[in-house]
Amino acid sequence: MRKKIVVIGLLGQNLDRSRGKSRWEHWRPSVSLFMHEDLLADRFELLSPAKDESLANSIIEDINSVSPETKVCWHPVEFKDPWEFEEVYEALYDFTANYDFKHETEEYLIHISTGTHVAQICLFILTESNYFPGKLIQTSPPKKVNSREIGSYRIIDLDLSCYDKIVTRFENEKLESLDFLKSGIKTNNVSFNKMIQEIEQVAVLSKSPILLMGPTGAGKSQLARRIYELKKSKSHLNGNFVDVNCATLKGDTAMSTLFGHVKGAFTGAHSERLGLLKTANNGILFLDEIGELGLDEQAVLLRAIEEKKFFPMGGDQEVESNFQLIAGTNRNLFEAVQKGLFREDLMARINLWTFELPGLKDRKEDLKPNLEYELVKFSNDNSRKISFNKEASEEYLKFALSSEAVWKGNFRDLNGSISRMATLAPKGRIDQETVQQEVKRLRFQWQEGSPGDSGERYPNIILILGAPAISEIDPFDLPQLELTIDICIKSKNMAEAGRRLFTVSRLKKVKSNDSDRLKKYLSKFNIDWNDLRVKSSS
């Protein structure tokens, strides 16, 4: 069964206005539309302000004469100024809300050749967004002026899925956006890729806060900057990307840094300061480790997010800033709310779009492409081509993918690891020996903690050999060597140190040469007794 054809259009206050017998010699879009033999419309919904009822009735009579099978219904829609976008859009929107669309039995064509340009734009928007559930129809006048010809028409379907080239282009652009957010890394982790797809949608369509959760080194800061660059490339913003680690904001400086201050706000405030929120106007403010903010700062931030207004320190005039917030945290903010360390209302506000970034150990299938990315990045940054030889690459990947590799610092660990090997690579080729030394260093780093922890555990080793040596010594030997150096420092000479170190074993020997045993032990670590004494006393 054929669906009925229903045309919806505005009365053309100028183009449809010709009167008298000569009117048929002029092209009138609302009339000529129904003179086409290949376009049989069952109904025409004619819209116009009530003041144009007389002209509307005249047009209805002429349509009835040229197309008696078309039923014309006139609908008064009110807008005082046809060039005022809000008025026109609201009037047309109200019509769509109250009109009984019968999708199963009727097909709709929206005529956009009449009305002001503002009205035509509104019709287009409402059709594209499916408030008018149909296709556009555009009529054009005949080529000859004052001709009795009826002109032409064209139907435009705004369903982009019907246009293969456009769909393909959009899909390619979407893939480019996803690739951009991933820094060009061809990731294989299914859940991560799915999350990036959602982030891309949110980045393009939303201005609401985004919360990036995940462990340290998972890539929150880099992703935040990529979101900014993606939005800027699509002209969704024209402001700055402002990046601040909230863990570095303490006391009064936190308020001043974020919200600015006026001159004389406190001792030392010799001049006005804008603050980071103002600097991020029309851009993105990335607050990393937002859970470290104090409750007072959280309260001011909440109002700034909701109202885009805040008071600088010491000021009585509000400052406006239209920024988008991206927040990062490695803390469980939900637990922080329960403990009263984070405001519940702020959490509710920033928890609209929340994404949990997995650590590297949870994305082992992405380790190889990230390794290749870091290698290329190092080569570009240092203008020096670096590569693995085959055996070295296999050995490093075998370790990196094993249960031994915990990647505590996530991508920071990987970045540091590649940087070290690339720096030490002989002639630009990372060999097996370089890999083996790096694997040894990573094992120690993950087993014993950070270099800062090592400074507390093995201060004497660092004093004599330097901090880098820690990673060159087996964890098994570290406590023993630390004790040995400590006793050497506290002893008057090598003989005394030997007696104290070998108290039990020396009794089992007929002849004991404690100094020689100690000297040989120290030499394993390239430590000379005299140098040891000099460094420890300086």
RODO-2510 file (C-alpha; in nm, 4 decimals, decimal comma):
residues 538
     n   res          X          Y          Z
     1     m     0,0000     0,0000     0,0000
     2     r     0,1364     0,3412    -0,1027
     3     k     0,2116     0,5818     0,1769
     4     k     0,0454     0,9234     0,1545
     5     i     0,2730     1,2109     0,0565
     6     v     0,2481     1,5036     0,2986
     7     v     0,4286     1,8331     0,2302
     8     i     0,5005     2,0744     0,5158
     9     g     0,6095     2,4279     0,4307
    10     l     0,6041     2,7949     0,5211
    11     l     0,4079     3,0557     0,3281
    12     g     0,6420     3,2728     0,1217
    13     q     0,5509     3,6268     0,2245
    14     n     0,7283     3,7702    -0,0805
    15     l     0,7588     3,4908    -0,3376
    16     d     0,3995     3,3674    -0,2912
    17     r     0,2454     3,7170    -0,2848
    18     s     0,1615     3,7874    -0,6563
    19     r    -0,2105     3,8644    -0,7089
    20     g    -0,4499     3,9148    -1,0002
    21     k    -0,4490     3,7312    -1,3306
    22     s    -0,0799     3,8048    -1,3800
    23     r     0,0054     3,5909    -1,0787
    24     w     0,0180     3,2834    -1,3035
    25     e     0,3034     3,4415    -1,4959
    26     h     0,5145     3,4544    -1,1816
    27     w     0,6852     3,1629    -1,0119
    28     r     0,5245     3,1037    -0,6747
    29     p     0,7043     2,8191    -0,4920
    30     s     0,4101     2,7076    -0,2748
    31     v     0,1855     2,6787    -0,5826
    32     s     0,4314     2,5519    -0,8433
    33     l     0,5321     2,2666    -0,6122
    34     f     0,1926     2,1038    -0,6754
    35     m     0,1976     2,1535    -1,0522
    36     h     0,4574     1,8799    -1,1104
    37     e     0,2927     1,5751    -1,2667
    38     d     0,5471     1,3367    -1,1150
    39     l     0,4904     1,4661    -0,7605
    40     l     0,1457     1,3748    -0,6316
    41     a     0,0966     1,5175    -0,2842
    42     d    -0,2005     1,4062    -0,0784
    43     r    -0,1791     1,6886     0,1739
    44     f    -0,0078     2,0231     0,2222
    45     e     0,0422     2,1621     0,5734
    46     l     0,0824     2,5366     0,5143
    47     l     0,2383     2,7341     0,8001
    48     s     0,2300     3,1121     0,8447
    49     p     0,1672     3,3832     1,1066
    50     a    -0,2032     3,4580     1,1598
    51     k    -0,1650     3,8063     1,0088
    52     d    -0,1012     3,6442     0,6669
    53     e    -0,4279     3,4475     0,6652
    54     s    -0,5618     3,6372     0,3603
    55     l    -0,2553     3,5500     0,1510
    56     a    -0,2698     3,1927     0,2784
    57     n    -0,6320     3,1548     0,1660
    58     s    -0,5423     3,2894    -0,1793
    59     i    -0,2594     3,0357    -0,2130
    60     i    -0,4897     2,7547    -0,0926
    61     e    -0,7432     2,8403    -0,3655
    62     d    -0,4753     2,8316    -0,6368
    63     i    -0,3342     2,5010    -0,5125
    64     n    -0,6851     2,3527    -0,5166
    65     s    -0,7251     2,4648    -0,8773
    66     v    -0,4008     2,3058    -1,0012
    67     s    -0,4032     2,0005    -0,7753
    68     p    -0,7579     1,9246    -0,6519
    69     e    -0,6429     1,5901    -0,5116
    70     t    -0,4216     1,7739    -0,2599
    71     k    -0,5864     1,8693     0,0683
    72     v    -0,4410     2,1962     0,2043
    73     c    -0,4471     2,2658     0,5797
    74     w    -0,3477     2,6049     0,7140
    75     h    -0,1717     2,6304     1,0532
    76     p    -0,1053     2,9685     1,2159
    77     v     0,2400     2,9724     1,3757
    78     e     0,3366     3,2836     1,5650
    79     f     0,6687     3,4674     1,5568
    80     k     0,6862     3,8458     1,5554
    81     d     1,0230     3,8706     1,3869
    82     p     1,0912     3,6132     1,1093
    83     w     1,4651     3,6917     1,1413
    84     e     1,4816     3,6148     1,5144
    85     f     1,6212     3,2632     1,5372
    86     e     1,4895     3,1763     1,8828
    87     e     1,1352     3,2893     1,8031
    88     v     1,1153     3,1065     1,4715
    89     y     1,2749     2,7877     1,6022
    90     e     1,0460     2,7779     1,9063
    91     a     0,7334     2,8271     1,6902
    92     l     0,8323     2,5502     1,4470
    93     y     0,9410     2,3222     1,7315
    94     d     0,6003     2,3680     1,8995
    95     f     0,4345     2,2685     1,5724
    96     t     0,6318     1,9425     1,5577
    97     a     0,5498     1,8699     1,9220
    98     n     0,1757     1,9022     1,8643
    99     y     0,1486     1,7511     1,5167
   100     d     0,0283     1,3938     1,4831
   101     f     0,2882     1,2299     1,2611
   102     k     0,1696     0,8963     1,1196
   103     h     0,4977     0,7302     1,0247
   104     e     0,3459     0,3993     0,9168
   105     t     0,1061     0,5449     0,6615
   106     e     0,2531     0,8835     0,5643
   107     e     0,5754     1,0115     0,4110
   108     y     0,6802     1,3719     0,4802
   109     l     0,8546     1,6292     0,2627
   110     i     0,9695     1,9539     0,4239
   111     h     0,9648     2,2460     0,1790
   112     i     1,2611     2,4824     0,2421
   113     s     1,2330     2,7247    -0,0484
   114     t     1,0110     2,9754     0,1310
   115     g     1,0489     3,1884     0,4411
   116     t     1,3504     3,3834     0,5617
   117     h     1,6959     3,2258     0,5660
   118     v     1,6527     3,1913     0,9427
   119     a     1,3301     2,9960     0,8934
   120     q     1,4952     2,7728     0,6321
   121     i     1,7809     2,7005     0,8706
   122     c     1,5354     2,6119     1,1463
   123     l     1,3487     2,3763     0,9141
   124     f     1,6769     2,2120     0,8186
   125     i     1,7847     2,1665     1,1830
   126     l     1,4498     2,0256     1,2900
   127     t     1,4482     1,7840     0,9969
   128     e     1,8097     1,6771     1,0462
   129     s     1,7352     1,6061     1,4129
   130     n     1,4201     1,4135     1,3093
   131     y     1,1671     1,6430     1,4787
   132     f     1,0285     1,6682     1,1262
   133     p     1,0601     1,2979     1,0378
   134     g     1,1070     1,3262     0,6643
   135     k     1,3129     1,4510     0,3721
   136     l     1,3743     1,8031     0,2495
   137     i     1,2276     1,9228    -0,0789
   138     q     1,3656     2,2292    -0,2527
   139     t     1,2017     2,4035    -0,5492
   140     s     1,3767     2,6289    -0,8001
   141     p     1,2277     2,8892    -1,0401
   142     p     1,2323     2,8492    -1,4202
   143     k     1,5324     2,9873    -1,6040
   144     k     1,3165     3,2421    -1,7901
   145     v     1,1745     3,5322    -1,5877
   146     n     0,7926     3,5818    -1,6015
   147     s     0,7563     3,2372    -1,7534
   148     r     0,4592     3,0075    -1,7118
   149     e     0,7011     2,7188    -1,6602
   150     i     0,6785     2,5589    -1,3164
   151     g     1,0522     2,5308    -1,2459
   152     s     1,2065     2,2239    -1,0874
   153     y     1,2302     2,0458    -0,7546
   154     r     1,4772     1,8246    -0,5752
   155     i     1,4342     1,5917    -0,2770
   156     i     1,7189     1,5770    -0,0250
   157     d     1,7462     1,2833     0,2160
   158     l     1,9375     1,3845     0,5295
   159     d     1,9875     1,0231     0,6363
   160     l     2,3645     1,0151     0,5849
   161     s     2,3689     0,6356     0,6011
   162     c     2,2277     0,6471     0,2476
   163     y     2,5407     0,8165     0,1141
   164     d     2,8298     0,5721     0,0948
   165     k     3,1030     0,8290     0,0309
   166     i     2,9956     1,0473     0,3208
   167     v     2,9625     0,7488     0,5539
   168     t     3,3060     0,6242     0,4505
   169     r     3,4547     0,9675     0,5074
   170     f     3,2979     0,9983     0,8532
   171     e     3,4192     0,6509     0,9441
   172     n     3,7720     0,7391     0,8294
   173     e     3,7647     1,0627     1,0288
   174     k     3,6447     0,8719     1,3341
   175     l     3,9281     0,6211     1,2948
   176     e     4,1733     0,9098     1,2619
   177     s     4,0361     1,0607     1,5833
   178     l     4,0697     0,7288     1,7670
   179     d     4,4217     0,6854     1,6329
   180     f     4,5043     1,0400     1,7453
   181     l     4,3787     0,9771     2,1007
   182     k     4,6009     0,6673     2,1145
   183     s     4,9039     0,8675     1,9898
   184     g     4,9102     0,6577     1,6745
   185     i     4,9717     0,3355     1,8708
   186     k     4,7947     0,0343     1,7199
   187     t     4,6597    -0,1049     2,0458
   188     n     4,5125    -0,4543     2,0644
   189     n     4,3421    -0,4587     2,4046
   190     v     3,9690    -0,4886     2,3309
   191     s     3,8404    -0,3147     2,6448
   192     f     4,0913    -0,0298     2,6096
   193     n     3,9974     0,0275     2,2449
   194     k     3,6285     0,0281     2,3361
   195     m     3,6954     0,2861     2,6078
   196     i     3,8866     0,5094     2,3632
   197     q     3,5916     0,4937     2,1217
   198     e     3,3613     0,6184     2,3953
   199     i     3,6079     0,8899     2,4988
   200     e     3,6236     1,0087     2,1366
   201     q     3,2444     1,0416     2,1268
   202     v     3,2372     1,2287     2,4559
   203     a     3,5254     1,4557     2,3532
   204     v     3,3474     1,5571     2,0317
   205     l     2,9931     1,5897     2,1655
   206     s     3,0177     1,6939     2,5303
   207     k     3,1518     1,9906     2,7265
   208     s     3,0850     1,8277     3,0641
   209     p     3,3640     1,7295     3,3074
   210     i     3,5610     1,4128     3,2336
   211     l     3,7167     1,2039     3,5125
   212     l     4,0167     0,9857     3,4263
   213     m     4,0963     0,7293     3,6933
   214     g     4,3851     0,4861     3,7000
   215     p     4,7247     0,4110     3,8518
   216     t     5,0239     0,6420     3,8285
   217     g     5,1847     0,6245     3,4864
   218     a     4,8734     0,4886     3,3113
   219     g     4,8714     0,7826     3,0699
   220     k     4,6041     1,0144     3,2146
   221     s     4,7955     1,3363     3,1490
   222     q     4,8838     1,2411     2,7915
   223     l     4,5240     1,1384     2,7162
   224     a     4,3908     1,4658     2,8601
   225     r     4,6173     1,6656     2,6306
   226     r     4,5132     1,4513     2,3336
   227     i     4,1458     1,5191     2,4103
   228     y     4,2240     1,8911     2,4116
   229     e     4,4108     1,8740     2,0802
   230     l     4,1285     1,6722     1,9226
   231     k     3,8638     1,9224     2,0322
   232     k     4,0785     2,2135     1,9153
   233     s     4,1341     2,0540     1,5733
   234     k     3,7558     2,0406     1,5322
   235     s     3,7218     2,4057     1,6426
   236     h     3,5265     2,3090     1,9551
   237     l     3,7455     2,5371     2,1659
   238     n     4,0078     2,8053     2,1144
   239     g     4,1546     2,8461     2,4622
   240     n     4,4573     2,6970     2,6375
   241     f     4,5331     2,3564     2,7826
   242     v     4,6211     2,4192     3,1475
   243     d     4,7779     2,1278     3,3323
   244     v     4,8332     2,1282     3,7092
   245     n     4,9133     1,8531     3,9591
   246     c     4,6973     1,9230     4,2643
   247     a     4,9444     1,7400     4,4888
   248     t     5,1762     2,0397     4,4456
   249     l     4,9106     2,2860     4,5688
   250     k     4,9221     2,3359     4,9431
   251     g     4,7817     2,5950     5,1823
   252     d     4,6979     2,9482     5,0694
   253     t     4,8939     2,9038     4,7473
   254     a     4,6331     2,6501     4,6285
   255     m     4,3534     2,9097     4,6278
   256     s     4,5718     3,1741     4,4666
   257     t     4,7114     2,9390     4,2028
   258     l     4,3713     2,8079     4,0983
   259     f     4,1425     3,1069     4,1393
   260     g     4,3838     3,3987     4,1368
   261     h     4,4021     3,6932     4,3783
   262     v     4,3696     4,0665     4,3776
   263     k     4,6480     4,3021     4,4727
   264     g     4,6879     4,3180     4,8502
   265     a     4,4839     4,0004     4,9137
   266     f     4,7566     3,8763     5,1502
   267     t     5,1107     3,9581     5,2532
   268     g     5,3267     3,9437     4,9436
   269     a     5,0387     3,9892     4,6965
   270     h     5,2008     4,2910     4,5297
   271     s     5,0109     4,2485     4,2044
   272     e     4,6993     4,0849     4,0653
   273     r     4,7102     3,7182     3,9622
   274     l     4,4607     3,5685     3,7170
   275     g     4,4771     3,2057     3,8338
   276     l     4,4710     2,8853     3,6325
   277     l     4,0916     2,8673     3,5954
   278     k     4,0907     3,2020     3,4188
   279     t     4,3904     3,1012     3,2067
   280     a     4,1880     2,7994     3,0907
   281     n     3,8993     3,0177     2,9668
   282     n     3,7507     2,8654     2,6481
   283     g     3,9965     2,5783     2,6841
   284     i     4,0573     2,2777     2,9078
   285     l     4,1715     2,2688     3,2708
   286     f     4,3352     1,9371     3,3605
   287     l     4,3511     1,8867     3,7367
   288     d     4,5687     1,5818     3,7912
   289     e     4,5395     1,4146     4,1307
   290     i     4,2238     1,6136     4,2051
   291     g     4,1785     1,4084     4,5215
   292     e     4,4673     1,6026     4,6774
   293     l     4,2716     1,9307     4,6739
   294     g     4,1577     2,0665     5,0098
   295     l     3,7873     2,0873     5,0934
   296     d     3,7843     2,4678     5,0647
   297     e     3,9303     2,4559     4,7144
   298     q     3,6830     2,1824     4,6236
   299     a     3,3899     2,4047     4,7243
   300     v     3,5045     2,6966     4,5081
   301     l     3,5832     2,4608     4,2196
   302     l     3,2324     2,3113     4,2323
   303     r     3,0717     2,6529     4,1849
   304     a     3,3182     2,7399     3,9091
   305     i     3,2240     2,4204     3,7215
   306     e     2,8503     2,4724     3,7594
   307     e     2,8230     2,8495     3,7108
   308     k     3,1511     2,9308     3,5325
   309     k     3,2025     3,2023     3,7961
   310     f     3,4174     3,2380     4,1080
   311     f     3,5719     3,4978     4,3346
   312     p     3,9510     3,5434     4,3343
   313     m     4,1187     3,5608     4,6747
   314     g     4,0486     3,8964     4,8371
   315     g     3,8196     4,0036     4,5541
   316     d     3,4571     4,1162     4,5632
   317     q     3,3980     4,0980     4,1880
   318     e     3,3265     3,7648     4,0220
   319     v     3,5498     3,6310     3,7484
   320     e     3,4058     3,4284     3,4623
   321     s     3,5793     3,1394     3,2889
   322     n     3,4160     2,9040     3,0403
   323     f     3,6517     2,6099     3,0791
   324     q     3,5983     2,2351     3,0474
   325     l     3,7361     2,0275     3,3335
   326     i     3,9269     1,7037     3,2929
   327     a     4,0207     1,5546     3,6290
   328     g     4,2718     1,2792     3,6936
   329     t     4,3242     1,0643     4,0011
   330     n     4,4990     0,7478     4,1137
   331     r     4,2981     0,7482     4,4371
   332     n     3,9609     0,5890     4,4960
   333     l     3,7522     0,9051     4,5194
   334     f     3,4445     0,7111     4,6268
   335     e     3,6309     0,5954     4,9383
   336     a     3,7584     0,9504     4,9891
   337     v     3,3963     1,0719     4,9891
   338     q     3,3057     0,8165     5,2544
   339     k     3,5970     0,9339     5,4707
   340     g     3,4997     1,2979     5,4321
   341     l     3,8149     1,3818     5,2364
   342     f     3,6349     1,4633     4,9122
   343     r     3,3081     1,6515     4,8682
   344     e     3,0163     1,4328     4,7678
   345     d     2,8550     1,7103     4,5590
   346     l     3,1783     1,7696     4,3659
   347     m     3,2152     1,3960     4,3066
   348     a     2,8607     1,3833     4,1714
   349     r     2,9410     1,6720     3,9362
   350     i     3,2612     1,5269     3,7905
   351     n     3,1372     1,1690     3,7776
   352     l     2,9275     1,2153     3,4627
   353     w     3,1940     1,0762     3,2267
   354     t     3,4317     0,8526     3,4221
   355     f     3,6904     0,6315     3,2558
   356     e     3,9211     0,3842     3,4309
   357     l     4,2570     0,3628     3,2524
   358     p     4,4149     0,0191     3,2972
   359     g     4,7781    -0,0230     3,3943
   360     l     5,0343    -0,1725     3,1566
   361     k     5,0263    -0,5108     3,3320
   362     d     4,6573    -0,5336     3,2405
   363     r     4,7323    -0,4541     2,8764
   364     k     5,0129    -0,6973     2,8000
   365     e     4,8933    -0,7341     2,4395
   366     d     4,9651    -0,3620     2,3932
   367     l     5,3189    -0,3821     2,5270
   368     k     5,4887    -0,4480     2,1938
   369     p     5,3241    -0,1588     2,0007
   370     n     5,3953     0,0745     2,2938
   371     l     5,7565    -0,0428     2,3008
   372     e     5,7874     0,0372     1,9293
   373     y     5,6242     0,3771     1,9888
   374     e     5,8711     0,4644     2,2675
   375     l     6,1632     0,3582     2,0503
   376     v     6,0511     0,5766     1,7598
   377     k     5,9830     0,8662     1,9967
   378     f     6,3317     0,8406     2,1480
   379     s     6,4859     0,8271     1,8013
   380     n     6,2957     1,1376     1,6900
   381     d     6,3643     1,3316     2,0100
   382     n     6,7348     1,2575     1,9962
   383     s     6,7855     1,2627     1,6172
   384     r     6,9461     0,9212     1,6453
   385     k     6,7962     0,6043     1,4991
   386     i     6,7742     0,3265     1,7567
   387     s     6,6656    -0,0334     1,7021
   388     f     6,6821    -0,3776     1,8660
   389     n     6,8681    -0,6685     1,7172
   390     k     6,6429    -0,9714     1,6821
   391     e     6,7736    -1,1706     1,9785
   392     a     6,7663    -0,8700     2,2098
   393     s     6,4098    -0,7838     2,1096
   394     e     6,2914    -1,1386     2,1746
   395     e     6,4654    -1,1544     2,5122
   396     y     6,3265    -0,8190     2,6276
   397     l     5,9705    -0,9011     2,5182
   398     k     5,9889    -1,2420     2,6836
   399     f     6,0721    -1,0752     3,0141
   400     a     5,8305    -0,7849     2,9642
   401     l     5,5390    -1,0244     2,9088
   402     s     5,6329    -1,2606     3,1923
   403     s     5,4857    -1,2654     3,5429
   404     e     5,8125    -1,1154     3,6713
   405     a     5,7384    -0,7879     3,4935
   406     v     5,4915    -0,6101     3,7217
   407     w     5,5332    -0,2653     3,5628
   408     k     5,4699    -0,0783     3,8878
   409     g     5,5140     0,2591     3,7191
   410     n     5,3217     0,1451     3,4101
   411     f     5,4125     0,3430     3,0954
   412     r     5,6607     0,5562     3,2876
   413     d     5,8552     0,2407     3,3643
   414     l     5,8442     0,1398     2,9974
   415     n     5,9500     0,4863     2,8841
   416     g     6,2397     0,4901     3,1311
   417     s     6,3446     0,1401     3,0343
   418     i     6,3555     0,2156     2,6620
   419     s     6,5350     0,5464     2,7246
   420     r     6,8080     0,3737     2,9261
   421     m     6,8637     0,0970     2,6717
   422     a     6,8554     0,3403     2,3787
   423     t     7,1096     0,5666     2,5486
   424     l     7,3467     0,2775     2,6165
   425     a     7,2890     0,1029     2,2829
   426     p     7,6236     0,0508     2,1048
   427     k     7,6116     0,2049     1,7559
   428     g     7,2352     0,2527     1,7814
   429     r     7,1589    -0,1192     1,8200
   430     i     7,0208    -0,2524     2,1481
   431     d     7,1936    -0,5877     2,1998
   432     q     7,1370    -0,8767     2,4382
   433     e     7,3910    -0,7530     2,6918
   434     t     7,2130    -0,4174     2,7142
   435     v     6,8798    -0,5975     2,7572
   436     q     7,0190    -0,8252     3,0266
   437     q     7,1502    -0,5285     3,2258
   438     e     6,8135    -0,3530     3,1919
   439     v     6,6189    -0,6621     3,2996
   440     k     6,8445    -0,6847     3,6053
   441     r     6,7770    -0,3182     3,6829
   442     l     6,3982    -0,3582     3,6475
   443     r     6,3923    -0,6677     3,8690
   444     f     6,5687    -0,4791     4,1423
   445     q     6,3538    -0,1705     4,0958
   446     w     6,0312    -0,3678     4,1325
   447     q     6,1524    -0,5933     4,4139
   448     e     6,3156    -0,3325     4,6294
   449     g     6,1102    -0,0234     4,5518
   450     s     6,1988     0,3132     4,4134
   451     p     6,5443     0,4746     4,4107
   452     g     6,4276     0,6867     4,7026
   453     d     6,3602     0,3711     4,9045
   454     s     6,7062     0,2461     4,8168
   455     g     6,8561     0,5629     4,9625
   456     e     6,6978     0,4779     5,2968
   457     r     6,7839     0,1070     5,2846
   458     y     7,1414     0,1301     5,1538
   459     p     7,2854     0,4730     5,2380
   460     n     7,6435     0,3432     5,2728
   461     i     7,6435     0,1757     4,9306
   462     i     7,5167     0,4964     4,7721
   463     l     7,7780     0,6959     4,9660
   464     i     8,0670     0,4838     4,8392
   465     l     7,9484     0,3664     4,4961
   466     g     7,6789     0,6173     4,4037
   467     a     7,3032     0,5663     4,3514
   468     p     7,3252     0,4159     3,9981
   469     a     7,5279     0,1247     4,1357
   470     i     7,2261     0,0011     4,3324
   471     s     7,0642    -0,1314     4,0167
   472     e     7,3876    -0,3097     3,9159
   473     i     7,4034    -0,5261     4,2300
   474     d     7,1957    -0,8378     4,2926
   475     p     6,9279    -0,7884     4,5603
   476     f     7,0843    -1,0889     4,7395
   477     d     7,4139    -0,9008     4,7831
   478     l     7,2781    -0,5603     4,8817
   479     p     7,2101    -0,6165     5,2568
   480     q     7,5431    -0,7961     5,3010
   481     l     7,7430    -0,5259     5,1248
   482     e     7,5625    -0,2503     5,3182
   483     l     7,6591    -0,4181     5,6478
   484     t     8,0185    -0,4704     5,5327
   485     i     8,0674    -0,1061     5,4373
   486     d     7,9067     0,0086     5,7621
   487     i     8,1488    -0,1982     5,9697
   488     c     8,4448    -0,0838     5,7588
   489     i     8,3501     0,2794     5,8189
   490     k     8,3258     0,2203     6,1943
   491     s     8,6538     0,0250     6,2210
   492     k     9,0024     0,1731     6,2687
   493     n     9,1664    -0,0491     6,0083
   494     m     9,1034    -0,3413     5,7738
   495     a     9,2140    -0,6011     6,0269
   496     e     8,9622    -0,4821     6,2830
   497     a     8,6871    -0,4738     6,0250
   498     g     8,7761    -0,8277     5,9175
   499     r     8,7676    -0,9603     6,2743
   500     r     8,4228    -0,8065     6,3294
   501     l     8,2867    -0,9388     6,0008
   502     f     8,4228    -1,2926     6,0267
   503     t     8,3745    -1,3479     6,4014
   504     v     8,2449    -1,7034     6,3681
   505     s     8,4160    -1,8421     6,0599
   506     r     8,7662    -1,7194     6,1635
   507     l     8,7533    -1,9483     6,4722
   508     k     8,7210    -2,2531     6,2501
   509     k     9,0417    -2,1775     6,0600
   510     v     9,3953    -2,2684     6,1752
   511     k     9,5300    -1,9533     6,0140
   512     s     9,3043    -1,6586     5,9593
   513     n     9,3767    -1,3666     5,7281
   514     d     9,0696    -1,1488     5,7834
   515     s     9,2158    -0,8494     5,5980
   516     d     9,2776    -1,0521     5,2846
   517     r     8,9247    -1,1995     5,2900
   518     l     8,7753    -0,8539     5,3307
   519     k     8,9933    -0,7076     5,0550
   520     k     8,8822    -0,9790     4,8106
   521     y     8,5169    -0,9303     4,9019
   522     l     8,5357    -0,5539     4,8478
   523     s     8,7140    -0,6011     4,5168
   524     k     8,4103    -0,7903     4,3831
   525     f     8,2368    -0,4537     4,3872
   526     n     8,5398    -0,2534     4,2765
   527     i     8,5790    -0,0998     4,6229
   528     d     8,9252    -0,0074     4,7460
   529     w     8,9771     0,0164     5,1226
   530     n     9,1621     0,3469     5,1060
   531     d     8,9011     0,5056     4,8777
   532     l     8,6295     0,3796     5,1103
   533     r     8,7942     0,5492     5,4084
   534     v     8,8406     0,8749     5,2194
   535     k     8,4782     0,8935     5,0963
   536     s     8,3309     0,7983     5,4325
   537     s     8,5301     1,0621     5,6187
   538     s     8,4640     1,3463     5,3706
***
